[in-house]
């Protein structure tokens, strides 16, 4: 069948257009994706990418964005805050963005809290002692290996000997609180373009099994505990232990397991996975200026949009990131607080980055001032 001239022109135009489009995509893909940049540390203002494979999802609640541990979709619904019961549950599993950013800047102080969180050790847990009696891992090691002074002190603080036998005296504070071990956990962290081995101090409470059982029995169904009740319960449980009615804990072995170097290495695995999944896309060193505008939404509330102008390196970094991560979210972190979770909807080849649908003008103003202050504005 012979084609008319008009049809030939149309087909030719489509072919040329397709060639131009695919040619442009091929060239820009090669040009952008082939670029290599050194890793960045977070700054005072940072666009932070998180690999969803690390087991966290982004949640926006009460105008603040955060990372929440758990199952479910990787990202929250665009433009909507999660609320109600979901937010309350998320609070227990929410990772501190401030701690995450500080660690990526090389700060060891928050690393202990971060490791505790990742290993489900919660300071607000009901088992956390009211009075904290601290023991370092090194002190515990010396005590269980035979240092007479440290062993005697440890047994007093636990009210139980290392072989699991309760002391003849009753030190109620020691029974109720036990000790808090300070465990050094070393984690490899990428700080800027350097790998560093940081040490976080993990705090973990420990009470011998006898003490836990004693307090459970003593306070069960009792509103007031007398000295006679304390002594009677203690003697009864001691008698049961001597008669073999209950098993005796090897306290020495329990402490050895707690301070075992292999266990401390295992505690570093989950934190390392999350830290390695965080990528600083751009920080304020690559931001030339910022401004914001506001308008009234259909519901009558003011909504704000931040515009950030990047330098050339910042433009190329976010262009590359946007090519590889369309359909995901970034965290916009300012002075340790994630004030927004902008979506990467398409390629961002220009110098301007726009973050919209913000509702807290004070946070918006702080972000703009933080970026501009660093440029002498």
Kinemage of the C-alpha trace (Angstrom):
@kinemage 1
@onewidth
@group {chain A} dominant
@subgroup {mainchain}
@vectorlist {calphas} color= white
{ca unk a 1} P 0.000 0.000 0.000
{ca unk a 2} L 1.456 3.347 -1.056
{ca unk a 3} L 1.680 6.047 1.620
{ca unk a 4} L 0.542 9.554 0.987
{ca unk a 5} L 3.071 12.365 1.336
{ca unk a 6} L 1.351 13.716 4.462
{ca unk a 7} L 1.549 10.289 6.127
{ca unk a 8} L 5.242 10.016 5.265
{ca unk a 9} L 5.888 13.422 6.805
{ca unk a 10} L 3.963 12.472 9.975
{ca unk a 11} L 5.813 9.175 10.365
{ca unk a 12} L 9.104 10.912 9.757
{ca unk a 13} L 8.279 13.549 12.368
{ca unk a 14} L 7.394 10.893 14.953
{ca unk a 15} L 10.598 9.004 14.194
{ca unk a 16} L 12.706 12.126 14.529
{ca unk a 17} L 10.947 13.121 17.757
{ca unk a 18} L 11.487 9.653 19.240
{ca unk a 19} L 15.131 9.735 18.223
{ca unk a 20} L 15.588 13.138 19.827
{ca unk a 21} L 13.827 12.091 23.056
{ca unk a 22} L 15.636 8.788 23.444
{ca unk a 23} L 18.882 10.351 22.304
{ca unk a 24} L 18.550 13.080 24.935
{ca unk a 25} L 17.748 10.502 27.624
{ca unk a 26} L 20.698 8.350 26.578
{ca unk a 27} L 23.096 11.302 26.638
{ca unk a 28} L 21.848 12.716 29.956
{ca unk a 29} L 21.824 9.283 31.577
{ca unk a 30} L 25.443 8.761 30.596
{ca unk a 31} L 26.396 12.312 31.504
{ca unk a 32} L 24.673 12.381 34.908
{ca unk a 33} L 24.868 8.792 36.112
{ca unk a 34} L 28.553 8.468 35.309
{ca unk a 35} L 29.449 11.325 37.650
{ca unk a 36} L 31.050 10.311 40.936
{ca unk a 37} L 30.908 12.504 44.032
{ca unk a 38} L 32.607 12.120 47.407
{ca unk a 39} L 30.220 11.342 50.265
{ca unk a 40} L 28.975 14.293 52.298
{ca unk a 41} L 28.408 14.683 56.019
{ca unk a 42} L 25.126 16.291 57.106
{ca unk a 43} L 25.178 20.055 57.544
{ca unk a 44} L 22.910 22.496 59.332
{ca unk a 45} L 20.466 21.988 56.464
{ca unk a 46} L 20.449 18.656 54.659
{ca unk a 47} L 18.453 16.690 52.118
{ca unk a 48} L 18.850 13.137 53.362
{ca unk a 49} L 17.960 9.976 51.472
{ca unk a 50} L 17.192 6.717 53.310
{ca unk a 51} L 17.239 3.336 51.600
{ca unk a 52} L 13.842 1.765 52.466
{ca unk a 53} L 15.546 -1.630 52.580
{ca unk a 54} L 16.929 -0.659 55.993
{ca unk a 55} L 13.531 -1.468 57.539
{ca unk a 56} L 12.240 2.067 58.149
{ca unk a 57} L 9.490 4.111 56.564
{ca unk a 58} L 8.928 7.846 56.558
{ca unk a 59} L 5.994 9.113 58.605
{ca unk a 60} L 4.802 12.705 58.905
{ca unk a 61} L 3.021 13.420 62.182
{ca unk a 62} L 2.296 16.692 63.948
{ca unk a 63} L 4.089 18.607 61.147
{ca unk a 64} L 7.372 16.781 61.769
{ca unk a 65} L 8.778 14.024 59.555
{ca unk a 66} L 10.488 10.985 61.028
{ca unk a 67} L 11.730 7.473 60.425
{ca unk a 68} L 9.643 4.734 61.954
{ca unk a 69} L 10.689 1.125 62.303
{ca unk a 70} L 8.169 -1.456 61.195
{ca unk a 71} L 6.321 -3.368 58.532
{ca unk a 72} L 4.027 -1.919 55.950
{ca unk a 73} L 4.439 0.377 52.993
{ca unk a 74} L 7.815 2.011 52.617
{ca unk a 75} L 6.404 5.498 52.402
{ca unk a 76} L 3.421 7.298 53.821
{ca unk a 77} L 0.688 8.745 51.658
{ca unk a 78} L 1.710 11.915 49.898
{ca unk a 79} L 0.485 15.133 51.448
{ca unk a 80} L -1.151 13.517 54.478
{ca unk a 81} L -0.163 13.308 58.119
{ca unk a 82} L -0.547 9.984 59.850
{ca unk a 83} L -2.556 10.351 63.023
{ca unk a 84} L -4.388 8.628 65.825
{ca unk a 85} L -3.386 5.162 66.927
{ca unk a 86} L -0.799 4.766 64.144
{ca unk a 87} L 1.104 7.805 65.398
{ca unk a 88} L 1.001 6.627 69.010
{ca unk a 89} L 2.392 3.243 68.004
{ca unk a 90} L 5.005 4.939 65.844
{ca unk a 91} L 6.353 6.994 68.740
{ca unk a 92} L 7.733 3.866 70.387
{ca unk a 93} L 9.514 2.858 67.183
{ca unk a 94} L 10.594 6.272 65.894
{ca unk a 95} L 14.259 6.795 65.273
{ca unk a 96} L 15.768 10.064 66.476
{ca unk a 97} L 16.697 12.048 63.372
{ca unk a 98} L 18.787 14.362 65.540
{ca unk a 99} L 20.851 11.392 66.781
{ca unk a 100} L 21.154 9.957 63.266
{ca unk a 101} L 22.444 13.230 61.848
{ca unk a 102} L 24.867 13.773 64.749
{ca unk a 103} L 26.339 10.286 64.312
{ca unk a 104} L 26.803 10.858 60.575
{ca unk a 105} L 28.707 13.998 61.561
{ca unk a 106} L 31.038 11.864 63.721
{ca unk a 107} L 29.535 12.473 67.178
{ca unk a 108} L 29.893 9.428 69.459
{ca unk a 109} L 27.651 10.716 72.267
{ca unk a 110} L 24.295 9.776 70.678
{ca unk a 111} L 25.628 6.496 69.258
{ca unk a 112} L 24.927 4.585 72.469
{ca unk a 113} L 21.264 5.658 72.424
{ca unk a 114} L 21.071 4.729 68.740
{ca unk a 115} L 22.478 1.223 69.358
{ca unk a 116} L 20.105 0.752 72.303
{ca unk a 117} L 17.138 1.720 70.131
{ca unk a 118} L 18.146 -0.671 67.370
{ca unk a 119} L 18.531 -3.494 69.907
{ca unk a 120} L 15.199 -2.811 71.665
{ca unk a 121} L 16.749 -1.569 74.904
{ca unk a 122} L 14.400 1.172 76.105
{ca unk a 123} L 15.202 3.532 78.945
{ca unk a 124} L 11.518 4.106 79.626
{ca unk a 125} L 10.895 0.384 79.970
{ca unk a 126} L 9.231 -0.600 83.248
{ca unk a 127} L 12.235 -2.787 84.073
{ca unk a 128} L 14.629 0.170 84.049
{ca unk a 129} L 15.947 0.738 87.598
{ca unk a 130} L 14.869 3.753 89.607
{ca unk a 131} L 18.384 4.056 91.021
{ca unk a 132} L 21.185 3.462 88.514
{ca unk a 133} L 24.362 1.818 89.807
{ca unk a 134} L 26.793 1.861 86.882
{ca unk a 135} L 29.423 -0.754 86.093
{ca unk a 136} L 31.698 -0.585 83.061
{ca unk a 137} L 32.281 -3.713 81.015
{ca unk a 138} L 35.930 -3.692 82.118
{ca unk a 139} L 34.988 -3.534 85.808
{ca unk a 140} L 32.560 -6.414 85.347
{ca unk a 141} L 35.180 -8.465 83.548
{ca unk a 142} L 37.672 -7.968 86.385
{ca unk a 143} L 35.027 -8.807 88.994
{ca unk a 144} L 34.010 -12.111 87.405
{ca unk a 145} L 37.653 -13.019 86.784
{ca unk a 146} L 38.466 -12.783 90.488
{ca unk a 147} L 39.408 -9.249 91.539
{ca unk a 148} L 38.481 -9.532 95.249
{ca unk a 149} L 37.487 -5.902 95.847
{ca unk a 150} L 35.387 -5.602 92.681
{ca unk a 151} L 33.785 -9.010 93.194
{ca unk a 152} L 32.720 -8.102 96.738
{ca unk a 153} L 31.290 -4.781 95.570
{ca unk a 154} L 29.441 -6.421 92.661
{ca unk a 155} L 27.874 -9.033 94.935
{ca unk a 156} L 26.698 -6.276 97.301
{ca unk a 157} L 25.230 -4.276 94.416
{ca unk a 158} L 23.375 -7.391 93.202
{ca unk a 159} L 22.639 -8.798 96.697
{ca unk a 160} L 23.561 -12.166 95.181
{ca unk a 161} L 26.880 -14.004 94.964
{ca unk a 162} L 28.331 -14.848 91.574
{ca unk a 163} L 27.332 -18.495 92.045
{ca unk a 164} L 23.684 -17.406 92.390
{ca unk a 165} L 23.392 -17.736 96.183
{ca unk a 166} L 21.587 -14.779 97.837
{ca unk a 167} L 23.511 -12.882 100.508
{ca unk a 168} L 22.655 -13.323 104.171
{ca unk a 169} L 21.783 -9.615 104.388
{ca unk a 170} L 18.868 -7.953 102.643
{ca unk a 171} L 19.753 -4.787 100.714
{ca unk a 172} L 16.350 -3.899 99.296
{ca unk a 173} L 17.661 -1.149 96.996
{ca unk a 174} L 20.154 -3.580 95.425
{ca unk a 175} L 17.458 -6.229 94.999
{ca unk a 176} L 15.038 -3.795 93.349
{ca unk a 177} L 17.550 -1.973 91.118
{ca unk a 178} L 20.498 -4.268 90.423
{ca unk a 179} L 23.156 -2.688 88.206
{ca unk a 180} L 23.402 -0.935 84.856
{ca unk a 181} L 26.196 -2.233 82.645
{ca unk a 182} L 27.939 0.254 80.351
{ca unk a 183} L 28.875 -1.692 77.242
{ca unk a 184} L 31.156 -0.271 74.521
{ca unk a 185} L 29.801 -1.048 71.043
{ca unk a 186} L 31.972 -0.093 68.078
{ca unk a 187} L 30.216 0.817 64.836
{ca unk a 188} L 31.758 1.681 61.476
{ca unk a 189} L 30.289 4.980 60.298
{ca unk a 190} L 30.830 6.828 57.040
{ca unk a 191} L 31.550 10.399 58.141
{ca unk a 192} L 31.721 12.494 55.001
{ca unk a 193} L 34.116 10.654 52.689
{ca unk a 194} L 35.910 8.747 55.478
{ca unk a 195} L 35.115 5.501 57.279
{ca unk a 196} L 35.464 5.874 61.035
{ca unk a 197} L 35.052 3.411 63.896
{ca unk a 198} L 32.935 5.120 66.553
{ca unk a 199} L 32.234 3.763 70.035
{ca unk a 200} L 28.806 4.075 71.603
{ca unk a 201} L 28.178 3.302 75.272
{ca unk a 202} L 25.127 1.078 75.609
{ca unk a 203} L 23.443 1.004 79.005
{ca unk a 204} L 21.781 -2.287 79.937
{ca unk a 205} L 20.216 -3.075 83.318
{ca unk a 206} L 20.787 -6.430 84.980
{ca unk a 207} L 19.207 -8.081 88.030
{ca unk a 208} L 19.746 -11.702 89.034
{ca unk a 209} L 16.787 -14.012 88.564
{ca unk a 210} L 16.422 -14.458 92.344
{ca unk a 211} L 15.944 -10.698 92.820
{ca unk a 212} L 13.367 -10.457 90.033
{ca unk a 213} L 11.356 -13.353 91.507
{ca unk a 214} L 11.661 -11.917 94.998
{ca unk a 215} L 10.186 -8.525 94.098
{ca unk a 216} L 7.404 -10.123 92.048
{ca unk a 217} L 6.390 -12.314 94.983
{ca unk a 218} L 6.850 -9.575 97.587
{ca unk a 219} L 4.690 -6.969 95.880
{ca unk a 220} L 2.066 -9.284 94.421
{ca unk a 221} L -1.387 -8.129 95.590
{ca unk a 222} L 0.196 -5.967 98.324
{ca unk a 223} L -0.440 -2.271 98.755
{ca unk a 224} L 1.939 -1.948 101.693
{ca unk a 225} L 5.023 -4.044 102.430
{ca unk a 226} L 6.255 -4.455 105.998
{ca unk a 227} L 9.736 -5.342 107.189
{ca unk a 228} L 8.362 -8.658 108.423
{ca unk a 229} L 6.992 -9.421 104.954
{ca unk a 230} L 10.360 -8.606 103.381
{ca unk a 231} L 12.263 -10.875 105.748
{ca unk a 232} L 9.689 -13.672 105.562
{ca unk a 233} L 9.591 -13.714 101.762
{ca unk a 234} L 13.375 -13.593 101.524
{ca unk a 235} L 13.881 -16.494 103.969
{ca unk a 236} L 11.189 -18.569 102.280
{ca unk a 237} L 12.779 -18.144 98.844
{ca unk a 238} L 16.241 -18.825 100.256
{ca unk a 239} L 14.930 -22.053 101.788
{ca unk a 240} L 13.351 -23.094 98.474
{ca unk a 241} L 16.639 -22.476 96.725
{ca unk a 242} L 18.586 -24.539 99.243
{ca unk a 243} L 16.104 -27.396 98.950
{ca unk a 244} L 16.363 -27.362 95.167
{ca unk a 245} L 12.738 -26.344 94.648
{ca unk a 246} L 13.922 -23.528 92.355
{ca unk a 247} L 16.942 -23.403 90.066
{ca unk a 248} L 19.966 -21.306 90.960
{ca unk a 249} L 21.251 -18.886 88.343
{ca unk a 250} L 24.915 -18.838 87.396
{ca unk a 251} L 25.303 -15.074 87.830
{ca unk a 252} L 28.916 -15.130 86.729
{ca unk a 253} L 27.923 -16.765 83.450
{ca unk a 254} L 25.046 -14.295 82.927
{ca unk a 255} L 27.433 -11.362 83.252
{ca unk a 256} L 30.020 -12.999 81.008
{ca unk a 257} L 27.384 -13.406 78.299
{ca unk a 258} L 26.322 -9.771 78.670
{ca unk a 259} L 29.865 -8.419 78.174
{ca unk a 260} L 30.940 -11.007 75.593
{ca unk a 261} L 32.791 -9.186 72.750
{ca unk a 262} L 30.961 -11.317 70.166
{ca unk a 263} L 27.625 -10.155 71.552
{ca unk a 264} L 28.756 -6.526 71.384
{ca unk a 265} L 29.739 -7.053 67.746
{ca unk a 266} L 26.260 -8.454 67.037
{ca unk a 267} L 24.680 -5.382 68.638
{ca unk a 268} L 26.449 -3.236 66.023
{ca unk a 269} L 24.939 -5.050 63.021
{ca unk a 270} L 21.519 -3.352 62.878
{ca unk a 271} L 22.844 0.174 63.580
{ca unk a 272} L 25.485 -0.286 60.879
{ca unk a 273} L 22.824 -1.315 58.368
{ca unk a 274} L 20.715 1.795 59.012
{ca unk a 275} L 23.658 4.194 59.079
{ca unk a 276} L 25.011 2.823 55.816
{ca unk a 277} L 21.575 3.260 54.213
{ca unk a 278} L 21.583 7.018 54.840
{ca unk a 279} L 22.836 9.192 51.992
{ca unk a 280} L 23.406 12.924 52.242
{ca unk a 281} L 22.228 14.130 48.834
{ca unk a 282} L 23.092 17.793 49.396
{ca unk a 283} L 23.871 19.885 52.457
{ca unk a 284} L 23.950 23.625 53.065
{ca unk a 285} L 27.502 23.900 51.726
{ca unk a 286} L 25.956 23.300 48.280
{ca unk a 287} L 22.957 25.610 48.841
{ca unk a 288} L 23.422 29.174 47.585
{ca unk a 289} L 20.227 30.698 48.957
{ca unk a 290} L 16.687 29.988 50.103
{ca unk a 291} L 13.356 31.795 50.224
{ca unk a 292} L 9.743 30.924 50.889
{ca unk a 293} L 6.259 31.911 49.829
{ca unk a 294} L 2.841 31.262 51.287
{ca unk a 295} L -0.725 30.971 50.109
{ca unk a 296} L -4.095 30.058 51.572
{ca unk a 297} L -5.259 26.528 50.793
{ca unk a 298} L -8.838 25.521 50.107
{ca unk a 299} L -9.399 24.688 53.768
{ca unk a 300} L -8.443 28.222 54.765
{ca unk a 301} L -5.074 27.291 56.262
{ca unk a 302} L -1.788 28.852 55.226
{ca unk a 303} L 0.588 26.598 53.305
{ca unk a 304} L 4.246 27.375 52.655
{ca unk a 305} L 6.715 26.526 49.912
{ca unk a 306} L 10.495 26.707 50.286
{ca unk a 307} L 12.688 27.330 47.267
{ca unk a 308} L 16.361 26.353 47.548
{ca unk a 309} L 18.930 27.426 44.962
{ca unk a 310} L 21.870 25.012 44.609
{ca unk a 311} L 25.341 25.592 43.250
{ca unk a 312} L 26.460 23.567 40.228
{ca unk a 313} L 27.724 20.584 42.225
{ca unk a 314} L 24.510 20.493 44.249
{ca unk a 315} L 22.480 20.610 41.033
{ca unk a 316} L 24.388 17.659 39.569
{ca unk a 317} L 24.150 15.652 42.788
{ca unk a 318} L 20.385 15.970 43.116
{ca unk a 319} L 19.887 15.404 39.389
{ca unk a 320} L 21.681 12.099 39.657
{ca unk a 321} L 19.773 11.143 42.799
{ca unk a 322} L 16.413 12.050 41.245
{ca unk a 323} L 17.163 9.887 38.190
{ca unk a 324} L 17.800 6.854 40.388
{ca unk a 325} L 15.152 7.336 43.094
{ca unk a 326} L 11.951 8.609 41.515
{ca unk a 327} L 8.855 7.842 43.577
{ca unk a 328} L 10.686 7.966 46.900
{ca unk a 329} L 11.019 10.584 49.623
{ca unk a 330} L 13.837 12.639 51.073
{ca unk a 331} L 14.077 14.045 54.569
{ca unk a 332} L 14.696 17.794 54.751
{ca unk a 333} L 16.585 18.132 58.025
{ca unk a 334} L 17.307 21.527 59.579
{ca unk a 335} L 19.336 21.751 62.799
{ca unk a 336} L 18.592 18.128 63.606
{ca unk a 337} L 14.832 18.276 62.945
{ca unk a 338} L 13.221 16.742 59.861
{ca unk a 339} L 10.737 19.451 58.940
{ca unk a 340} L 9.573 17.916 55.651
{ca unk a 341} L 9.620 14.740 53.587
{ca unk a 342} L 9.531 15.923 49.963
{ca unk a 343} L 8.720 13.415 47.244
{ca unk a 344} L 11.038 12.873 44.305
{ca unk a 345} L 8.398 12.899 41.575
{ca unk a 346} L 10.620 13.430 38.543
{ca unk a 347} L 14.119 14.321 37.442
{ca unk a 348} L 15.432 17.540 38.965
{ca unk a 349} L 17.945 18.886 36.445
{ca unk a 350} L 17.829 22.557 37.489
{ca unk a 351} L 19.373 24.559 40.298
{ca unk a 352} L 16.056 25.155 42.055
{ca unk a 353} L 14.601 22.637 44.499
{ca unk a 354} L 11.064 23.242 45.709
{ca unk a 355} L 9.636 21.821 48.923
{ca unk a 356} L 5.912 22.448 49.231
{ca unk a 357} L 2.897 21.754 51.462
{ca unk a 358} L 4.623 22.929 54.646
{ca unk a 359} L 2.308 24.174 57.401
{ca unk a 360} L 4.579 25.522 60.151
{ca unk a 361} L 5.880 28.990 59.249
{ca unk a 362} L 8.264 29.085 62.209
{ca unk a 363} L 10.062 25.945 60.998
{ca unk a 364} L 10.044 27.255 57.423
{ca unk a 365} L 11.551 30.571 58.518
{ca unk a 366} L 14.226 28.758 60.534
{ca unk a 367} L 15.158 26.668 57.501
{ca unk a 368} L 15.455 29.683 55.214
{ca unk a 369} L 17.424 31.675 57.794
{ca unk a 370} L 19.769 28.738 58.448
{ca unk a 371} L 20.633 28.398 54.762
{ca unk a 372} L 20.979 32.128 54.102
{ca unk a 373} L 22.920 32.805 57.305
{ca unk a 374} L 25.661 30.468 56.160
{ca unk a 375} L 26.010 32.525 52.955
{ca unk a 376} L 26.328 35.839 54.781
{ca unk a 377} L 22.790 36.998 53.972
